[in-house]
Amino acid sequence: MQKISRALLSVYDKTGIVDLAHNLVDSGVELISTGGTARTIREAGLPVTDVSEITGFPELMEGRVKTLHPMIHGGLLARLDNELHLEAMKSHGITSIDLLISNLYPFEQTVNTPGATHDEIVEQIDIGGPAMIRAAAKNYQFTAVVTSPERYRSIVEEMRSTDMEISPATRAELAAEAFSHTAAYDALVAKYFAEKTGGKSQGVIAESESPADGGFGEHLLVDLPRSQALRYGENPHQGAALYGAFDQIFQQIHGKELSYNNIVDIDAAAKLVIEFSEPTVAIIKHTNPCGVASGATLLEAWRKAFATDVKSPFGGIIAINRPLDLEAAEAINAIFTEVIIAPEFPEETLALLRKKRDRRLIRVDYAALARSFGLELKSVAGGVLAQSSDAALFNESDLCLVTERQPTEAEHRALMFAWRIAKHVKSNAIVYATGDRTLGIGAGQMSRVDSAMIASRKAAAAGLDLRGCAVASDAFFPFADGLLEAIEAGATSVIQPGGSVRDQEVIDAANQHGITMMMTGMRHFRH
């Protein structure tokens, strides 16, 4: 193993750098450094050589050029087991650099600073730093590289215990961290330029926007910092972590740690309830709504949503699109819920809900949630699927009446309500509803007829009358049987995308039974 006798320190984040420099000097390591880092080390009373003394060049172009020099990169890249490299070093007076401590300019911080100009942001694109880090990481067997201050203590301890050596295994780990550091940095820069030039990037970057590829480029760049380690995934034997800015949209203000499944359900619940402008409550279980309703008050909305299915809400997720008042909170508090989501929790509401120690309370920024809609990713074997968010309900120009009978005003309201819910139910989806509440929901069945039957059975079990209700189907009826099942259950109005080769057969069945039916031209499959 290569002993550490010479180290280059060049960092923007100077956390712990003085303590590290002290430890290195006390162990007999020669320090070389750049600009502000050298000044910090020197002010701590430690000996340090400026990079400019090594290269024979001062920092040029306002600091843009300082370490890009053979005297530095030769020291970082030289293989000390290669005679040609050793001869080149001797011929040109290059000395090996055994340890590089480096991290990069605050590009992301600058981008997120209000009022930051394009020129200011561009100046935070680090050039020399990534070049040095990548060089050292490539040559990790002879030049150890450390990019995180969190690593300083363990590296010092290892060197002290091994006569100033760093093991091959540790060097490889550090190299992996270094390449991840520069890759994440480059992704941030690419993201910024993609957005500046009109790219549709929401933390994920599609490189091209040409009509030929639907706006999805040849490469997908992802940079999502880990925001939370999770105890486990969908099941206890699966590991898991949360990445990205979820915690900037959803703020946990009470309760035990969120689980993987909680987070998935919170996302589903909030995206459903954001569809409504009137006071609305959505009850979610395993990402599917089991009851949704609107009302003049949240209490009224809660009672109607809960009445859809009084069994499934146990241990469910409740999403609300208004500050949660005490009256509604008292009603919700009567049953066991895993999570309650609202844009605000007044103090009297918090005082009540916090009495249940483990229940999670989540404050949501619905405006930030709406802004987050962009690309959606789903992992598959060996890769990732990317698609744009399913943000629209339908295109007004495509919405059409296809039956002889026009819907009444009440039926039209019920159709629009049911359609909003069907968009958020796993396929195959059938939703029975009135203008302000769900009556029965059939989700995730292999047959649309089965979904219709399940939805009607659940309504009957809840004591809800489906006569005169609307029914929404997330995709077309492939045969008339699904429609006939809904009609038998009591539906008098239907909304569906259309698009089946048997559409006319379904339309004829609706006309024969005096049913009014609208087609949206937009499908809402959820897999």
N, C-alpha and C positions, 0 to 999 in steps of 0.2 A: 504494500500500500504506500502511496505517496504521502510523505510528511508535509504538513502545512507549515511553510516558512515565510510565505509572502502572500498578502491578501490585498485585493482591490475592493474598496468600499465606496459605493456611489448610489445613494438612496434619496428618494423624495420623502418617503415616510421615515422620519428619523427616530421613531419609537425604539428605545432600547439600544440605539447605535453607540452611544457613549459607553455604556456598560460592556457591550460586546467588544468595542475597541480596547477598553481597559484589560479585559481578559486576554485578548490576543497579544497585546503588548507585553503583559506580564508573562506570557508563555513564549516570548522571544520572537513573535511574528512581526515582520516588517509590513507597515501599512502604506499603501498608496491610495490616493483619493482624488475627488473632483470637487470643484466649486464650493457649494454650501456645506457638503458633507465634510470636506477637508477643514473648512473653517470651524465647524462644530467640534471636530476631533481636536483641533489645535487649541481651541478655547478651553477645552477640558484638560489642557496641559500635557497632551500626548504627542509623541513624535509622529509625523506623517509627511509623506512626500507627495507633492502635487503631480498629477498626471502630466501636466505641461513640462515638468522637469524630465519626465521619462521620454516624452515624444519629441521634445525640442520645439514644440509649437505652442503658442498661447491658445486659449479658447477663442474660436473665431465665430463671426456672424451671430453675435449676441448669444453665444452658448450653443448654437446649433451644431457646431463641430468642436468636439473636444476629445472623445475617446476613439473616434474612427481613424485608427492609425495602426500600422503594422507592429509597432512596439507594444501596443496593447493587445491587439488581436492575435499577434504571434505568440504572446505569452499565454493567452487563453486557449489557443487551439493546438499548441505544440504537443505532439505525442512523444512522451519522454522515453518510449521504447523503440523509437524509429530513428535510425542513424541519419537519414536525410534531414529530418526535422532538427535533430541536434546540431548537425553541421550548419544548417541555415541560421539557427539561433546564435551559434558561435560567430559566424561570419558577420552578422548584423547587430550583434550586441544585445540580443533579445533575452530577457530573463523570464523564466516561467512564472506564471501567476497561479498559485495553488488553490486559492479560494476567492470566489467572487461573492460579494454581498450587494445585491441590487434590487430595487423595485422602481416602479415607473411613475411618470408624471400623472397628476390627477385629472386625466381626461374626462372621466365620467362626472366627477365633482364639478368641473368647469361647465360641461354641457348642461348640468342641472342647476347651475347658478342663474337666477333671474337676471336678465339683461346682458348676459355674456354674448359678446359679438362673435361672428364667424372667425375673424382673425385671432381673437383670444383663444378660441377653441382649437384652431389649427395649431397654434403654438404649443399646445399641450399634447400634441402627437409626438411621443417619444421615439427617437430614431436610434441614438447610441445605446440606450438602455436595452431595448429588445435585442439589438445586434450582439451586445456583450453576453446577455443572458443565454441566447440561443447558441452562441459560440461555446460558452462554458458547458452548457448542457450537452452539446454534441460531444465535447471532450471530457465528459463527466468522470472518466476513469483517472484523469490527471488534474482536472480543475473542478473542484466541488463548487456548486452554486446554490446560494440560499436567497430566496425571494420573499420570505415571510418573516417578520420579526418574532412570530410565535415559535419559530424554529431555533432562535439564537441560543436559548438555554440548553436545549438537548444537544446541539452541535458542540458547544463548549464542554459540556460534560463528557461527551464521547471522546473529544480530542484529549482531554485531561486523563482519561482512563486508558488511552491507547498510545501514549507518547506522541501526541499531535498527529494522529492519523484518523481518517474517516473511512469506515468500512465500504467495500464495494456495494453492499446492499443499501446502505444509507445514501451513497452517492447516486445510485439509480433512482431511489425515491425522490431525492432532491431534484434530479433532472426531470422526472415526470412532473413534479410540481412546477418547475420552471417553464416547461413547455405549455402547461395548462395556464400559467400566469400570462404568458405572451399571447397565447391563442385567445384567451378571454379579452385581453386588451385590444387585439386586432379586430375582434368581433364587435366591440364597442365602437371603434372607429368606423368600421364598415356600416354598422347600423346608423350612425349619425349621417354619413354621406348618402346612404340609401334613403333616409327620411328627407334629407335636404333636397334630393333630386326627385322626390315624388314617389319613392318606393313605399309599399304598404307594409311597413315593419312594425310589429308590436313585440319587440324582444326577439323576434325571429325574422330573418332577412331572406326574402326571395330576391335573387340577384338580378333578374330581368323582369320587365313588365310588358314584354311584347305580346301582342294578341295571339301569336302562334302557339305560345305555351301557356296561355291563360294567366300570365303574370307570375308564374312560378319558374324560377331560374334553374340553372344547371346544378347549383349547389345551395345548400341550406346551412346558414350559419346561426348557431344558437349560443347565446351568452346569458345564462341565468344563474346568479349567485345563489348558493344554498342559504335559505332563510330560516329553516327549521329542521332539525333532526327529529324524526318520528320514531315512536317506540317500535312500531312494526307497520306492515302494509295492510292489504285487505284482510289478511289472516295472520295470526301470531308468528307463523314460521317464515314470513316474508319480511325482509328489510325494506326500509322506506325513508325518504327525505322529501322535503318541500323546497322547491326552487322558485326564484322569481320574486314578484312584488305582490303576492297575495296579501301580505300583512299591511300593505298600503291601501288596500281596498276594504279588507275585513280586519277590524281591531278587536281582539278578545279582551273583554273587560272583567270577566269573572269565570270561574269554573276550572276544572282540570284540563290538562293538556289536550289539544285537539288530536284526534286520530286521523289516519289516512281516509277512512270512510266518512268521518265527519266533514272533512274538507271537500270531498267530492259532493256530498249532499248539500253543503252550504252553497257551493257554486251553483248547483242545479236549482235550489230553492230561490236564491236571489235572482237568477236569470229568468225565472218564471214570474215572480211577483213584480219585476220591473216592467212587465208588459202592461200594467194597469196604472191609470192615473187616479182613480177613485180609491177610497180606503179598501184595502184588500189583504186577505190572509191566505197564505198557501201552506199546506201541511205536506211534508215530503217524507217518504220512506224508501230507502234504497234508490234514490234519485227520481222516483216516480211520485207524482202528486197523488195523494189519497183523498184530498179534499181542498177545494179552492172556492172562495166566495168574496164578493164585494158587498159593501153596505154603507149606510149613512154614517155608521160608527164602526170602529174596530171590533167592539164587542159583538155587534150584529154580524159582521163579517165572520168572526171567529165561530160563533154559534152555528151559522149555516155551513161553513167549511167542515167543522167537526161532525155535523150531522150526516155528511156524506158517507162517513165510515167511522164509527165510534171505536172500532177495535184497532185499526192500523196505526192511528196517531201515537199509541203507546211507544215511547222511546224514539219518537220521530223528530223531525226538524221543522221548526215553525219560522216562516219568513213573513215579514210585515213591511208595508211600504210607507208607514207613517211612524212618528214617535209613539212608542208604546205607552198608552195611558194606563193609569192604575186599574180602572174598571175592567179593561180587556185583560190586563196582566193577572188579575185575580182569577178570572175564568180559566186562562191558560194554565195557571199555577196549580189548578186542581188535578191535572193529570201529569204523569211523568213524561218529560221531554228531554231529549239529549241536548238540543241547541235551540236558542231563540235568537233570531236575527231581526234587527230593526235599525233605522237610521239614527235613532236616539232613544235613550232610556232616562226619563226624568228621575230625579232623586227619590221620590216616593215609590216609583216603580222598582228602582234598583234595591231599595231597602227591603221590599217584599221578595223579589226574585233571588236575592243573594242568600236568603235563608236556606236554600238548597245548595249545599256546598259544591257539589260536583257538576251541576248543570252549567253548560257553557252559555255565556251571553256575548253576542257578537254585534258590535256597532259597524254598520256598513255605509260606505260612501257610494250611493247609487250612481252619482255622476261619474265617479272614477270607474265604476264597474262598466258603465256604458262606453267610456273611452277605451277600455281594455279590449273591446271586441276587435278582433283582427284575424290572425291566422290561428287555427286550432291544429294541434298535433296529436297523433295517436300512434303508439309504437306497434309495430308488427315484427314478425320474425325477420331479423336482418336489416331492419330499416324503420322509417317513420313515414306515416301518411300526413300530408298537410292539406288543409282546406280553409277557405274563408268561413267566418262565423255565419251561422244561420240567423241573421239579424232581422230579416223582413218577415212579415206575416203573409203578404201576397202583394202583387202589383195590381193597383186599382184597375188598370186597363185590361187585366186578364180576368178579373172577377165577373162572372156572368151567371144569369139565371138560365137554367136549361130545361125547366119544366113549364107546364101550362099555367100552373098556379103561382101567383106572386106570394112571397112571404108577407105576413102581417108585420107591423112594426115590432110587436113583441117577439115574433119568431126571428126577425132579423137581428135584434139585440142578442137573443139566445144563440144564434148561429155564430156571431162574432165572438161571444164569450167562449163558447165551446171550442172554436178554432184556436184561440189563444192558448187554451189548456192543451189541446191535442198536440200542438207543436212541441210540448215539453214532456210528453209521455212516450215511453219506449215502444218501439214498433213491434208488432202491429198494435195500433192504438185506436180505441173507440172511446168517445166521451159523450155522455148524456148530460145536458145542462139546460138551465133556464137562462134568463138574461143576467143573473147575478150570482149564480152558484152552480157547482157541479152536483149531479144526482147519482152518477155511476161512472166508474172509470175501469176500462179493461186494458191492461198493458202487457206488452212483451210476449204475446202469443204467436205461435207459428201460423195460426189460421185467423183471419179477420173475423170469421163467424164466431170462433171461440171467444175472441175479445169482446164481441158484441154480447154474447151470452153471459160472460163473466160480469160485464158491466151491469147488465140488467138484473142478474142475480144479487149483486152487491147492493143495488138500489132497493130491491125487494127486502133484503135482509135488514137494511137501514130503515125500512118503512116509508120509503119515498116513492111517490107516484110519478111514473114516467109519461103518463098521458099528456100529450100536447107539448112534449119537450123537443129540443133540438138535439141532433146527433152529429158529431164531427168525426171524420176518419182521416188519419194523417196521410194516407195514400189512397189511390183509387180502389173502388170495389171491383175486383177482377170478375166477379159474377154477381148476379142479382141476389144471391142467397144472404149475403151479409146485410144488404139493405133490407131485405124482407124480415130478417131477424130483428132489426132495429124498429121496423114498422110494427111488428107484432108486439114489441116491448112497449110501444106507445108513442114513438117519435112521429112528429108531423112535419118536421123540416130537417133537411140534411145539408151538410157542407162537406165537400171533398175536393181533392185536386183535379180529378178526371185524368184522362190520358190512356185509359184502357181501350183495347180493341173492341171490348164489349160495352163501351159507354152507352151506346144507344139502347142496349138491352136493359141496362140499369135505369136509364131515363124513362124508358117505356114502363118499367115496373113502378117507378115513382108516380107517373101519370095515372096508371091504372088504379092506384090507391089514393089518389088525390093529394099526394105529398109534394111539397115544394122543395126544390133542390138547387143549390148554387155550387158552381165549380170555381176553384181559385186559380188553377193552372200552376200551382206551386205545391210541391210535396214537402213533407217535414219528417222524413225517416230519422229515427234515433236508434243507433245500434250500440 
